[in-house]
Amino acid sequence: MAALTKDRNTKERAGVDFVDPVAAGKTIHAGALVVLNATGYAEPGSTATGLTARGRAEDAADNASGADGDISVRVKKGVFLFANHGADAVDRTHIGSTCYIVDDQTVAATDGTGTRSAAGTVMDVDADGVWVKID
């Protein structure tokens, strides 16, 4: 591609809403913490390395009987409330730091000695759980 020689209508996205193909054999519930696996397919958050936090599932997506990409899920980036892991709890000293994925609704303070992927940035902690920014 060469440099522009005339005006161009460059498309734009807000960068918060996505539609991702779901991994084979996976079910994602609405409201779940969604990750992209090593091959770029969406699945529910879990304790594993190599996952990329994508956001919150806007709808349910049941690909339990399907192949990679047979269905898609709407995902939104933002700040969401997730459960706090009791044994490795996030507290107010972690605000501004990274928290880590335990499952599709729970985050923890540490990477579990290298067994958990990053969820996002801790924005707040209250009695209801941990507010996590996924961007």
N, CA, C and O atoms as CSV, one atom per row, in Angstrom:
chain,resi,resn,atom,element,x,y,z
A,1,MET,N,N,0.828,-1.182,0.000
A,1,MET,CA,C,0.000,0.000,0.000
A,1,MET,C,C,0.872,1.245,0.000
A,1,MET,O,O,1.887,1.309,0.693
A,2,ALA,N,N,0.487,2.174,-0.740
A,2,ALA,CA,C,1.201,3.449,-0.810
A,2,ALA,C,C,0.527,4.460,0.115
A,2,ALA,O,O,-0.613,4.266,0.538
A,3,ALA,N,N,1.234,5.524,0.419
A,3,ALA,CA,C,0.683,6.605,1.232
A,3,ALA,C,C,-0.492,7.249,0.518
A,3,ALA,O,O,-0.595,7.187,-0.707
A,4,LEU,N,N,-1.376,7.866,1.289
A,4,LEU,CA,C,-2.548,8.533,0.707
A,4,LEU,C,C,-2.147,9.652,-0.255
A,4,LEU,O,O,-1.170,10.371,-0.050
A,5,THR,N,N,-2.943,9.758,-1.301
A,5,THR,CA,C,-2.789,10.877,-2.238
A,5,THR,C,C,-4.071,11.685,-2.324
A,5,THR,O,O,-4.144,12.673,-3.054
A,6,LYS,N,N,-5.100,11.253,-1.560
A,6,LYS,CA,C,-6.367,11.983,-1.474
A,6,LYS,C,C,-7.025,11.638,-0.137
A,6,LYS,O,O,-6.565,10.745,0.574
A,7,ASP,N,N,-8.097,12.349,0.199
A,7,ASP,CA,C,-8.805,12.099,1.449
A,7,ASP,C,C,-9.304,10.660,1.496
A,7,ASP,O,O,-9.590,10.047,0.467
A,8,ARG,N,N,-9.401,10.132,2.731
A,8,ARG,CA,C,-9.849,8.761,2.940
A,8,ARG,C,C,-10.900,8.745,4.035
A,8,ARG,O,O,-10.734,9.422,5.050
A,9,ASN,N,N,-11.964,8.001,3.862
A,9,ASN,CA,C,-12.971,7.816,4.894
A,9,ASN,C,C,-12.512,6.658,5.786
A,9,ASN,O,O,-12.798,5.497,5.490
A,10,THR,N,N,-11.812,6.964,6.857
A,10,THR,CA,C,-11.279,5.947,7.758
A,10,THR,C,C,-12.361,5.541,8.751
A,10,THR,O,O,-12.835,6.373,9.525
A,11,LYS,N,N,-12.751,4.280,8.736
A,11,LYS,CA,C,-13.799,3.780,9.621
A,11,LYS,C,C,-13.333,3.824,11.069
A,11,LYS,O,O,-12.138,3.782,11.361
A,12,GLU,N,N,-14.314,3.910,11.970
A,12,GLU,CA,C,-14.015,4.035,13.396
A,12,GLU,C,C,-14.922,3.117,14.206
A,12,GLU,O,O,-16.070,2.870,13.837
A,13,ARG,N,N,-14.385,2.614,15.320
A,13,ARG,CA,C,-15.154,1.862,16.311
A,13,ARG,C,C,-14.901,2.499,17.671
A,13,ARG,O,O,-13.837,3.071,17.908
A,14,ALA,N,N,-15.872,2.399,18.554
A,14,ALA,CA,C,-15.683,2.907,19.914
A,14,ALA,C,C,-14.705,2.028,20.694
A,14,ALA,O,O,-14.091,2.487,21.657
A,15,GLY,N,N,-14.561,0.781,20.285
A,15,GLY,CA,C,-13.599,-0.115,20.927
A,15,GLY,C,C,-14.091,-0.739,22.213
A,15,GLY,O,O,-13.286,-1.159,23.044
A,16,VAL,N,N,-15.409,-0.809,22.395
A,16,VAL,CA,C,-15.925,-1.426,23.611
A,16,VAL,C,C,-16.855,-2.603,23.334
A,16,VAL,O,O,-17.073,-3.429,24.220
A,17,ASP,N,N,-17.401,-2.697,22.142
A,17,ASP,CA,C,-18.321,-3.782,21.799
A,17,ASP,C,C,-17.719,-4.649,20.703
A,17,ASP,O,O,-17.224,-4.147,19.694
A,18,PHE,N,N,-17.771,-5.957,20.919
A,18,PHE,CA,C,-17.193,-6.901,19.966
A,18,PHE,C,C,-18.108,-8.104,19.814
A,18,PHE,O,O,-18.914,-8.393,20.698
A,19,VAL,N,N,-17.986,-8.793,18.712
A,19,VAL,CA,C,-18.648,-10.071,18.496
A,19,VAL,C,C,-17.532,-11.061,18.188
A,19,VAL,O,O,-16.839,-10.950,17.177
A,20,ASP,N,N,-17.375,-12.031,19.086
A,20,ASP,CA,C,-16.269,-12.981,18.952
A,20,ASP,C,C,-16.780,-14.395,18.724
A,20,ASP,O,O,-17.784,-14.795,19.314
A,21,PRO,N,N,-16.093,-15.157,17.868
A,21,PRO,CA,C,-16.452,-16.556,17.675
A,21,PRO,C,C,-16.120,-17.353,18.939
A,21,PRO,O,O,-15.092,-17.126,19.576
A,22,VAL,N,N,-17.000,-18.283,19.288
A,22,VAL,CA,C,-16.858,-19.067,20.519
A,22,VAL,C,C,-16.086,-20.357,20.244
A,22,VAL,O,O,-16.262,-20.996,19.207
A,23,ALA,N,N,-15.234,-20.722,21.190
A,23,ALA,CA,C,-14.436,-21.946,21.088
A,23,ALA,C,C,-15.332,-23.183,21.092
A,23,ALA,O,O,-16.421,-23.175,21.667
A,24,ALA,N,N,-14.862,-24.228,20.451
A,24,ALA,CA,C,-15.575,-25.500,20.404
A,24,ALA,C,C,-15.808,-26.029,21.819
A,24,ALA,O,O,-14.930,-25.962,22.679
A,25,GLY,N,N,-17.012,-26.556,22.037
A,25,GLY,CA,C,-17.316,-27.209,23.304
A,25,GLY,C,C,-17.497,-26.277,24.488
A,25,GLY,O,O,-17.511,-26.740,25.629
A,26,LYS,N,N,-17.635,-24.979,24.253
A,26,LYS,CA,C,-17.719,-24.009,25.354
A,26,LYS,C,C,-19.109,-23.387,25.439
A,26,LYS,O,O,-19.765,-23.145,24.426
A,27,THR,N,N,-19.537,-23.136,26.670
A,27,THR,CA,C,-20.770,-22.411,26.944
A,27,THR,C,C,-20.414,-21.173,27.746
A,27,THR,O,O,-19.736,-21.255,28.770
A,28,ILE,N,N,-20.872,-20.038,27.275
A,28,ILE,CA,C,-20.622,-18.765,27.953
A,28,ILE,C,C,-21.968,-18.230,28.414
A,28,ILE,O,O,-22.895,-18.090,27.615
A,29,HIS,N,N,-22.073,-17.932,29.699
A,29,HIS,CA,C,-23.309,-17.393,30.257
A,29,HIS,C,C,-23.287,-15.871,30.180
A,29,HIS,O,O,-22.228,-15.251,30.284
A,30,ALA,N,N,-24.466,-15.274,29.997
A,30,ALA,CA,C,-24.576,-13.817,30.008
A,30,ALA,C,C,-24.016,-13.296,31.329
A,30,ALA,O,O,-24.311,-13.845,32.391
A,31,GLY,N,N,-23.218,-12.250,31.264
A,31,GLY,CA,C,-22.612,-11.666,32.453
A,31,GLY,C,C,-21.272,-12.259,32.829
A,31,GLY,O,O,-20.621,-11.783,33.759
A,32,ALA,N,N,-20.850,-13.291,32.119
A,32,ALA,CA,C,-19.579,-13.967,32.418
A,32,ALA,C,C,-18.381,-13.134,31.992
A,32,ALA,O,O,-18.465,-12.333,31.061
A,33,LEU,N,N,-17.286,-13.327,32.669
A,33,LEU,CA,C,-16.000,-12.779,32.257
A,33,LEU,C,C,-15.544,-13.637,31.073
A,33,LEU,O,O,-15.359,-14.847,31.210
A,34,VAL,N,N,-15.366,-13.009,29.927
A,34,VAL,CA,C,-15.008,-13.717,28.699
A,34,VAL,C,C,-13.532,-13.492,28.395
A,34,VAL,O,O,-13.006,-12.394,28.571
A,35,VAL,N,N,-12.880,-14.548,27.939
A,35,VAL,CA,C,-11.478,-14.475,27.540
A,35,VAL,C,C,-11.345,-14.964,26.105
A,35,VAL,O,O,-12.224,-15.642,25.574
A,36,LEU,N,N,-10.225,-14.604,25.495
A,36,LEU,CA,C,-9.847,-15.192,24.215
A,36,LEU,C,C,-8.739,-16.189,24.506
A,36,LEU,O,O,-7.776,-15.876,25.206
A,37,ASN,N,N,-8.882,-17.403,23.959
A,37,ASN,CA,C,-7.849,-18.418,24.172
A,37,ASN,C,C,-6.681,-18.199,23.214
A,37,ASN,O,O,-6.666,-17.219,22.469
A,38,ALA,N,N,-5.724,-19.085,23.229
A,38,ALA,CA,C,-4.505,-18.922,22.436
A,38,ALA,C,C,-4.767,-18.887,20.933
A,38,ALA,O,O,-3.942,-18.378,20.174
A,39,THR,N,N,-5.911,-19.425,20.495
A,39,THR,CA,C,-6.234,-19.419,19.070
A,39,THR,C,C,-7.243,-18.331,18.706
A,39,THR,O,O,-7.724,-18.276,17.574
A,40,GLY,N,N,-7.567,-17.448,19.691
A,40,GLY,CA,C,-8.416,-16.299,19.426
A,40,GLY,C,C,-9.907,-16.533,19.557
A,40,GLY,O,O,-10.697,-15.666,19.184
A,41,TYR,N,N,-10.312,-17.678,20.076
A,41,TYR,CA,C,-11.729,-17.963,20.263
A,41,TYR,C,C,-12.166,-17.620,21.688
A,41,TYR,O,O,-11.399,-17.763,22.640
A,42,ALA,N,N,-13.420,-17.163,21.813
A,42,ALA,CA,C,-13.969,-16.781,23.105
A,42,ALA,C,C,-14.346,-18.013,23.920
A,42,ALA,O,O,-14.820,-19.019,23.393
A,43,GLU,N,N,-14.116,-17.893,25.223
A,43,GLU,CA,C,-14.534,-18.927,26.163
A,43,GLU,C,C,-14.715,-18.273,27.528
A,43,GLU,O,O,-14.262,-17.147,27.737
A,44,PRO,N,N,-15.371,-18.964,28.461
A,44,PRO,CA,C,-15.527,-18.375,29.788
A,44,PRO,C,C,-14.179,-18.317,30.504
A,44,PRO,O,O,-13.315,-19.166,30.289
A,45,GLY,N,N,-14.010,-17.314,31.350
A,45,GLY,CA,C,-12.779,-17.208,32.125
A,45,GLY,C,C,-12.550,-18.453,32.964
A,45,GLY,O,O,-13.497,-19.088,33.427
A,46,SER,N,N,-11.280,-18.795,33.154
A,46,SER,CA,C,-10.915,-19.972,33.952
A,46,SER,C,C,-9.485,-19.798,34.448
A,46,SER,O,O,-8.749,-18.928,33.982
A,47,THR,N,N,-9.110,-20.641,35.400
A,47,THR,CA,C,-7.740,-20.632,35.887
A,47,THR,C,C,-6.871,-21.313,34.840
A,47,THR,O,O,-6.883,-22.537,34.708
A,48,ALA,N,N,-6.123,-20.516,34.102
A,48,ALA,CA,C,-5.234,-21.004,33.043
A,48,ALA,C,C,-4.333,-19.853,32.621
A,48,ALA,O,O,-4.655,-18.686,32.843
A,49,THR,N,N,-3.222,-20.184,32.023
A,49,THR,CA,C,-2.335,-19.156,31.489
A,49,THR,C,C,-2.606,-18.992,29.998
A,49,THR,O,O,-3.221,-19.855,29.371
A,50,GLY,N,N,-2.144,-17.883,29.439
A,50,GLY,CA,C,-2.265,-17.656,28.008
A,50,GLY,C,C,-3.621,-17.144,27.560
A,50,GLY,O,O,-3.893,-17.099,26.360
A,51,LEU,N,N,-4.482,-16.754,28.503
A,51,LEU,CA,C,-5.788,-16.215,28.163
A,51,LEU,C,C,-5.733,-14.692,28.146
A,51,LEU,O,O,-4.982,-14.086,28.911
A,52,THR,N,N,-6.526,-14.075,27.277
A,52,THR,CA,C,-6.613,-12.623,27.202
A,52,THR,C,C,-8.012,-12.204,27.604
A,52,THR,O,O,-8.986,-12.568,26.944
A,53,ALA,N,N,-8.123,-11.434,28.690
A,53,ALA,CA,C,-9.438,-10.951,29.123
A,53,ALA,C,C,-10.028,-10.081,28.026
A,53,ALA,O,O,-9.367,-9.173,27.522
A,54,ARG,N,N,-11.283,-10.361,27.656
A,54,ARG,CA,C,-11.924,-9.640,26.561
A,54,ARG,C,C,-13.023,-8.710,27.067
A,54,ARG,O,O,-13.214,-7.624,26.520
A,55,GLY,N,N,-13.754,-9.129,28.115
A,55,GLY,CA,C,-14.836,-8.304,28.637
A,55,GLY,C,C,-15.926,-9.153,29.254
A,55,GLY,O,O,-15.691,-10.280,29.690
A,56,ARG,N,N,-17.149,-8.581,29.284
A,56,ARG,CA,C,-18.319,-9.250,29.857
A,56,ARG,C,C,-19.230,-9.716,28.732
A,56,ARG,O,O,-19.486,-8.977,27.781
A,57,ALA,N,N,-19.718,-10.948,28.845
A,57,ALA,CA,C,-20.664,-11.469,27.855
A,57,ALA,C,C,-21.984,-10.732,27.972
A,57,ALA,O,O,-22.558,-10.643,29.058
A,58,GLU,N,N,-22.468,-10.204,26.857
A,58,GLU,CA,C,-23.738,-9.495,26.833
A,58,GLU,C,C,-24.909,-10.455,26.668
A,58,GLU,O,O,-26.038,-10.119,27.026
A,59,ASP,N,N,-24.658,-11.626,26.138
A,59,ASP,CA,C,-25.671,-12.656,25.927
A,59,ASP,C,C,-25.053,-14.006,26.252
A,59,ASP,O,O,-23.833,-14.131,26.358
A,60,ALA,N,N,-25.894,-15.009,26.407
A,60,ALA,CA,C,-25.411,-16.379,26.546
A,60,ALA,C,C,-25.040,-16.923,25.173
A,60,ALA,O,O,-25.605,-16.518,24.157
A,61,ALA,N,N,-24.088,-17.842,25.155
A,61,ALA,CA,C,-23.666,-18.474,23.906
A,61,ALA,C,C,-23.323,-19.933,24.200
A,61,ALA,O,O,-22.345,-20.214,24.893
A,62,ASP,N,N,-24.119,-20.857,23.677
A,62,ASP,CA,C,-23.929,-22.280,23.942
A,62,ASP,C,C,-23.351,-22.962,22.709
A,62,ASP,O,O,-24.067,-23.266,21.755
A,63,ASN,N,N,-22.049,-23.194,22.747
A,63,ASN,CA,C,-21.368,-23.888,21.658
A,63,ASN,C,C,-20.845,-25.234,22.157
A,63,ASN,O,O,-19.835,-25.741,21.667
A,64,ALA,N,N,-21.552,-25.809,23.143
A,64,ALA,CA,C,-21.122,-27.067,23.768
A,64,ALA,C,C,-20.994,-28.191,22.748
A,64,ALA,O,O,-20.140,-29.065,22.896
A,65,SER,N,N,-21.830,-28.178,21.718
A,65,SER,CA,C,-21.805,-29.247,20.712
A,65,SER,C,C,-21.192,-28.793,19.394
A,65,SER,O,O,-21.188,-29.545,18.419
A,66,GLY,N,N,-20.671,-27.560,19.359
A,66,GLY,CA,C,-20.195,-27.010,18.098
A,66,GLY,C,C,-18.690,-27.011,17.952
A,66,GLY,O,O,-17.952,-27.306,18.893
A,67,ALA,N,N,-18.252,-26.677,16.755
A,67,ALA,CA,C,-16.835,-26.521,16.441
A,67,ALA,C,C,-16.440,-25.057,16.672
A,67,ALA,O,O,-17.304,-24.195,16.838
A,68,ASP,N,N,-15.141,-24.788,16.680
A,68,ASP,CA,C,-14.666,-23.421,16.828
A,68,ASP,C,C,-15.390,-22.496,15.861
A,68,ASP,O,O,-15.421,-22.742,14.655
A,69,GLY,N,N,-15.979,-21.418,16.407
A,69,GLY,CA,C,-16.591,-20.406,15.575
A,69,GLY,C,C,-17.974,-20.705,15.028
A,69,GLY,O,O,-18.503,-19.912,14.249
A,70,ASP,N,N,-18.579,-21.824,15.410
A,70,ASP,CA,C,-19.930,-22.120,14.917
A,70,ASP,C,C,-20.933,-21.064,15.355
A,70,ASP,O,O,-21.891,-20.780,14.635
A,71,ILE,N,N,-20.720,-20.481,16.528
A,71,ILE,CA,C,-21.562,-19.378,16.995
A,71,ILE,C,C,-20.654,-18.278,17.528
A,71,ILE,O,O,-19.451,-18.475,17.700
A,72,SER,N,N,-21.244,-17.124,17.785
A,72,SER,CA,C,-20.497,-15.984,18.316
A,72,SER,C,C,-21.165,-15.467,19.575
A,72,SER,O,O,-22.313,-15.799,19.872
A,73,VAL,N,N,-20.425,-14.647,20.308
A,73,VAL,CA,C,-20.938,-14.033,21.527
A,73,VAL,C,C,-20.641,-12.538,21.491
A,73,VAL,O,O,-19.562,-12.123,21.068
A,74,ARG,N,N,-21.612,-11.725,21.942
A,74,ARG,CA,C,-21.381,-10.286,22.070
A,74,ARG,C,C,-20.661,-10.034,23.385
A,74,ARG,O,O,-21.075,-10.524,24.435
A,75,VAL,N,N,-19.586,-9.269,23.318
A,75,VAL,CA,C,-18.752,-8.979,24.485
A,75,VAL,C,C,-18.544,-7.478,24.587
A,75,VAL,O,O,-18.394,-6.791,23.576
A,76,LYS,N,N,-18.537,-6.972,25.818
A,76,LYS,CA,C,-18.342,-5.543,26.044
A,76,LYS,C,C,-17.182,-5.322,27.008
A,76,LYS,O,O,-17.069,-5.995,28.032
A,77,LYS,N,N,-16.324,-4.367,26.662
A,77,LYS,CA,C,-15.256,-3.935,27.559
A,77,LYS,C,C,-15.803,-2.856,28.479
A,77,LYS,O,O,-16.765,-2.172,28.129
A,78,GLY,N,N,-15.201,-2.696,29.652
A,78,GLY,CA,C,-15.642,-1.684,30.597
A,78,GLY,C,C,-15.191,-2.017,31.999
A,78,GLY,O,O,-14.209,-2.733,32.195
A,79,VAL,N,N,-15.919,-1.491,32.982
A,79,VAL,CA,C,-15.639,-1.763,34.399
A,79,VAL,C,C,-16.806,-2.575,34.935
A,79,VAL,O,O,-17.952,-2.125,34.910
A,80,PHE,N,N,-16.507,-3.778,35.421
A,80,PHE,CA,C,-17.544,-4.717,35.841
A,80,PHE,C,C,-17.244,-5.265,37.235
A,80,PHE,O,O,-16.092,-5.337,37.661
A,81,LEU,N,N,-18.317,-5.651,37.933
A,81,LEU,CA,C,-18.211,-6.201,39.276
A,81,LEU,C,C,-18.116,-7.720,39.197
A,81,LEU,O,O,-19.002,-8.383,38.658
A,82,PHE,N,N,-17.026,-8.263,39.744
A,82,PHE,CA,C,-16.843,-9.706,39.818
A,82,PHE,C,C,-16.651,-10.125,41.269
A,82,PHE,O,O,-16.308,-9.304,42.120
A,83,ALA,N,N,-16.874,-11.399,41.545
A,83,ALA,CA,C,-16.708,-11.939,42.890
A,83,ALA,C,C,-15.226,-11.921,43.289
A,83,ALA,O,O,-14.335,-12.025,42.446
A,84,ASN,N,N,-14.998,-11.789,44.573
A,84,ASN,CA,C,-13.650,-11.761,45.131
A,84,ASN,C,C,-13.299,-13.154,45.646
A,84,ASN,O,O,-14.089,-13.771,46.362
A,85,HIS,N,N,-12.126,-13.647,45.288
A,85,HIS,CA,C,-11.669,-14.974,45.705
A,85,HIS,C,C,-11.276,-14.931,47.181
A,85,HIS,O,O,-10.338,-14.226,47.550
A,86,GLY,N,N,-11.974,-15.667,48.012
A,86,GLY,CA,C,-11.760,-15.628,49.456
A,86,GLY,C,C,-10.347,-15.938,49.909
A,86,GLY,O,O,-9.800,-15.226,50.751
A,87,ALA,N,N,-9.747,-16.982,49.369
A,87,ALA,CA,C,-8.415,-17.399,49.815
A,87,ALA,C,C,-7.301,-16.502,49.283
A,87,ALA,O,O,-6.211,-16.475,49.854
A,88,ASP,N,N,-7.553,-15.782,48.219
A,88,ASP,CA,C,-6.563,-14.889,47.608
A,88,ASP,C,C,-7.276,-13.581,47.255
A,88,ASP,O,O,-7.297,-13.145,46.104
A,89,ALA,N,N,-7.850,-12.983,48.279
A,89,ALA,CA,C,-8.754,-11.849,48.090
A,89,ALA,C,C,-8.046,-10.577,47.656
A,89,ALA,O,O,-6.933,-10.275,48.087
A,90,VAL,N,N,-8.723,-9.851,46.796
A,90,VAL,CA,C,-8.321,-8.511,46.396
A,90,VAL,C,C,-8.810,-7.568,47.494
A,90,VAL,O,O,-9.938,-7.700,47.969
A,91,ASP,N,N,-7.961,-6.611,47.903
A,91,ASP,CA,C,-8.395,-5.612,48.877
A,91,ASP,C,C,-8.074,-4.220,48.349
A,91,ASP,O,O,-7.575,-4.075,47.233
A,92,ARG,N,N,-8.357,-3.213,49.139
A,92,ARG,CA,C,-8.209,-1.827,48.674
A,92,ARG,C,C,-6.762,-1.469,48.346
A,92,ARG,O,O,-6.527,-0.517,47.602
A,93,THR,N,N,-5.791,-2.201,48.878
A,93,THR,CA,C,-4.396,-1.920,48.539
A,93,THR,C,C,-4.076,-2.322,47.104
A,93,THR,O,O,-3.033,-1.940,46.574
A,94,HIS,N,N,-4.967,-3.092,46.466
A,94,HIS,CA,C,-4.751,-3.546,45.091
A,94,HIS,C,C,-5.344,-2.606,44.048
A,94,HIS,O,O,-5.171,-2.830,42.849
A,95,ILE,N,N,-6.046,-1.548,44.489
A,95,ILE,CA,C,-6.639,-0.615,43.531
A,95,ILE,C,C,-5.528,-0.040,42.641
A,95,ILE,O,O,-4.506,0.444,43.129
A,96,GLY,N,N,-5.752,-0.105,41.348
A,96,GLY,CA,C,-4.766,0.341,40.371
A,96,GLY,C,C,-3.831,-0.764,39.907
A,96,GLY,O,O,-3.038,-0.567,38.985
A,97,SER,N,N,-3.922,-1.918,40.539
A,97,SER,CA,C,-3.082,-3.059,40.183
A,97,SER,C,C,-3.867,-4.071,39.355
A,97,SER,O,O,-5.085,-3.962,39.220
A,98,THR,N,N,-3.177,-5.033,38.816
A,98,THR,CA,C,-3.789,-6.109,38.050
A,98,THR,C,C,-4.370,-7.150,38.995
A,98,THR,O,O,-3.766,-7.487,40.014
A,99,CYS,N,N,-5.554,-7.659,38.643
A,99,CYS,CA,C,-6.100,-8.825,39.339
A,99,CYS,C,C,-6.158,-9.968,38.320
A,99,CYS,O,O,-5.947,-9.756,37.126
A,100,TYR,N,N,-6.446,-11.172,38.803
A,100,TYR,CA,C,-6.282,-12.362,37.979
A,100,TYR,C,C,-7.536,-13.228,37.949
A,100,TYR,O,O,-8.299,-13.270,38.915
A,101,ILE,N,N,-7.739,-13.912,36.837
A,101,ILE,CA,C,-8.939,-14.707,36.593
A,101,ILE,C,C,-8.876,-16.030,37.348
A,101,ILE,O,O,-7.903,-16.777,37.242
A,102,VAL,N,N,-9.938,-16.308,38.117
A,102,VAL,CA,C,-10.106,-17.608,38.765
A,102,VAL,C,C,-11.108,-18.430,37.961
A,102,VAL,O,O,-10.861,-19.592,37.639
A,103,ASP,N,N,-12.249,-17.807,37.641
A,103,ASP,CA,C,-13.262,-18.436,36.791
A,103,ASP,C,C,-14.059,-17.334,36.102
A,103,ASP,O,O,-13.632,-16.179,36.095
A,104,ASP,N,N,-15.201,-17.671,35.529
A,104,ASP,CA,C,-15.939,-16.690,34.742
A,104,ASP,C,C,-16.704,-15.647,35.558
A,104,ASP,O,O,-17.422,-14.817,35.001
A,105,GLN,N,N,-16.542,-15.699,36.896
A,105,GLN,CA,C,-17.177,-14.677,37.727
A,105,GLN,C,C,-16.317,-14.257,38.909
A,105,GLN,O,O,-16.758,-13.457,39.733
A,106,THR,N,N,-15.090,-14.782,39.010
A,106,THR,CA,C,-14.258,-14.567,40.192
A,106,THR,C,C,-12.855,-14.125,39.808
A,106,THR,O,O,-12.261,-14.638,38.860
A,107,VAL,N,N,-12.328,-13.144,40.577
A,107,VAL,CA,C,-10.956,-12.691,40.398
A,107,VAL,C,C,-10.192,-12.817,41.714
A,107,VAL,O,O,-10.784,-12.897,42.790
A,108,ALA,N,N,-8.861,-12.832,41.601
A,108,ALA,CA,C,-7.982,-12.979,42.759
A,108,ALA,C,C,-6.881,-11.930,42.714
A,108,ALA,O,O,-6.652,-11.287,41.690
A,109,ALA,N,N,-6.208,-11.773,43.843
A,109,ALA,CA,C,-5.160,-10.769,43.974
A,109,ALA,C,C,-3.872,-11.149,43.261
A,109,ALA,O,O,-3.145,-10.270,42.796
A,110,THR,N,N,-3.573,-12.444,43.164
A,110,THR,CA,C,-2.290,-12.871,42.590
A,110,THR,C,C,-2.504,-13.805,41.401
A,110,THR,O,O,-3.621,-14.248,41.132
A,111,ASP,N,N,-1.421,-14.090,40.704
A,111,ASP,CA,C,-1.497,-14.994,39.554
A,111,ASP,C,C,-1.445,-16.462,39.960
A,111,ASP,O,O,-1.291,-17.338,39.110
A,112,GLY,N,N,-1.575,-16.732,41.265
A,112,GLY,CA,C,-1.620,-18.124,41.719
A,112,GLY,C,C,-0.358,-18.878,41.379
A,112,GLY,O,O,-0.414,-20.004,40.887
A,113,THR,N,N,0.797,-18.254,41.643
A,113,THR,CA,C,2.117,-18.804,41.298
A,113,THR,C,C,2.199,-19.222,39.831
A,113,THR,O,O,2.642,-20.320,39.492
A,114,GLY,N,N,1.751,-18.295,38.973
A,114,GLY,CA,C,1.896,-18.495,37.536
A,114,GLY,C,C,0.832,-19.354,36.897
A,114,GLY,O,O,1.049,-19.870,35.801
A,115,THR,N,N,-0.334,-19.535,37.550
A,115,THR,CA,C,-1.381,-20.390,36.988
A,115,THR,C,C,-2.583,-19.617,36.453
A,115,THR,O,O,-3.476,-20.207,35.845
A,116,ARG,N,N,-2.613,-18.286,36.676
A,116,ARG,CA,C,-3.775,-17.487,36.286
A,116,ARG,C,C,-3.382,-16.386,35.304
A,116,ARG,O,O,-2.281,-15.839,35.363
A,117,SER,N,N,-4.305,-16.078,34.406
A,117,SER,CA,C,-4.130,-14.964,33.466
A,117,SER,C,C,-4.692,-13.681,34.062
A,117,SER,O,O,-5.552,-13.722,34.941
A,118,ALA,N,N,-4.207,-12.555,33.586
A,118,ALA,CA,C,-4.663,-11.248,34.068
A,118,ALA,C,C,-6.112,-11.005,33.650
A,118,ALA,O,O,-6.511,-11.306,32.526
A,119,ALA,N,N,-6.895,-10.448,34.593
A,119,ALA,CA,C,-8.288,-10.089,34.307
A,119,ALA,C,C,-8.386,-8.642,33.864
A,119,ALA,O,O,-9.096,-8.322,32.910
A,120,GLY,N,N,-7.665,-7.762,34.564
A,120,GLY,CA,C,-7.739,-6.342,34.285
A,120,GLY,C,C,-7.236,-5.562,35.473
A,120,GLY,O,O,-6.532,-6.101,36.327
A,121,THR,N,N,-7.598,-4.285,35.531
A,121,THR,CA,C,-7.139,-3.387,36.578
A,121,THR,C,C,-8.211,-3.236,37.650
A,121,THR,O,O,-9.379,-3.000,37.340
A,122,VAL,N,N,-7.815,-3.372,38.899
A,122,VAL,CA,C,-8.739,-3.183,40.019
A,122,VAL,C,C,-9.060,-1.688,40.123
A,122,VAL,O,O,-8.169,-0.859,40.311
A,123,MET,N,N,-10.344,-1.366,39.997
A,123,MET,CA,C,-10.783,0.020,40.081
A,123,MET,C,C,-11.350,0.345,41.456
A,123,MET,O,O,-11.246,1.479,41.924
A,124,ASP,N,N,-11.957,-0.660,42.109
A,124,ASP,CA,C,-12.528,-0.477,43.440
A,124,ASP,C,C,-12.802,-1.852,44.035
A,124,ASP,O,O,-12.889,-2.853,43.323
A,125,VAL,N,N,-12.936,-1.875,45.356
A,125,VAL,CA,C,-13.286,-3.090,46.075
A,125,VAL,C,C,-14.332,-2.687,47.101
A,125,VAL,O,O,-14.143,-1.727,47.848
A,126,ASP,N,N,-15.449,-3.430,47.135
A,126,ASP,CA,C,-16.466,-3.141,48.136
A,126,ASP,C,C,-17.053,-4.454,48.638
A,126,ASP,O,O,-16.569,-5.530,48.288
A,127,ALA,N,N,-18.082,-4.365,49.447
A,127,ALA,CA,C,-18.678,-5.557,50.048
A,127,ALA,C,C,-19.265,-6.503,49.003
A,127,ALA,O,O,-19.434,-7.692,49.270
A,128,ASP,N,N,-19.577,-5.981,47.815
A,128,ASP,CA,C,-20.152,-6.802,46.767
A,128,ASP,C,C,-19.120,-7.518,45.905
A,128,ASP,O,O,-19.460,-8.470,45.204
A,129,GLY,N,N,-17.860,-7.075,45.947
A,129,GLY,CA,C,-16.831,-7.724,45.149
A,129,GLY,C,C,-15.779,-6.742,44.637
A,129,GLY,O,O,-15.470,-5.737,45.278
A,130,VAL,N,N,-15.244,-7.065,43.470
A,130,VAL,CA,C,-14.132,-6.303,42.891
A,130,VAL,C,C,-14.589,-5.691,41.568
A,130,VAL,O,O,-15.090,-6.388,40.686
A,131,TRP,N,N,-14.405,-4.369,41.448
A,131,TRP,CA,C,-14.715,-3.658,40.212
A,131,TRP,C,C,-13.455,-3.695,39.342
A,131,TRP,O,O,-12.421,-3.136,39.707
A,132,VAL,N,N,-13.557,-4.357,38.196
A,132,VAL,CA,C,-12.409,-4.612,37.325
A,132,VAL,C,C,-12.595,-3.919,35.986
A,132,VAL,O,O,-13.629,-4.056,35.332
A,133,LYS,N,N,-11.568,-3.171,35.593
A,133,LYS,CA,C,-11.577,-2.538,34.272
A,133,LYS,C,C,-10.905,-3.473,33.274
A,133,LYS,O,O,-9.730,-3.815,33.404
A,134,ILE,N,N,-11.679,-3.874,32.280
A,134,ILE,CA,C,-11.152,-4.729,31.212
A,134,ILE,C,C,-11.127,-3.875,29.959
A,134,ILE,O,O,-12.170,-3.468,29.446
A,135,ASP,N,N,-9.918,-3.607,29.471
A,135,ASP,CA,C,-9.800,-2.783,28.256
A,135,ASP,C,C,-8.761,-3.324,27.316
A,135,ASP,O,O,-8.536,-2.752,26.250
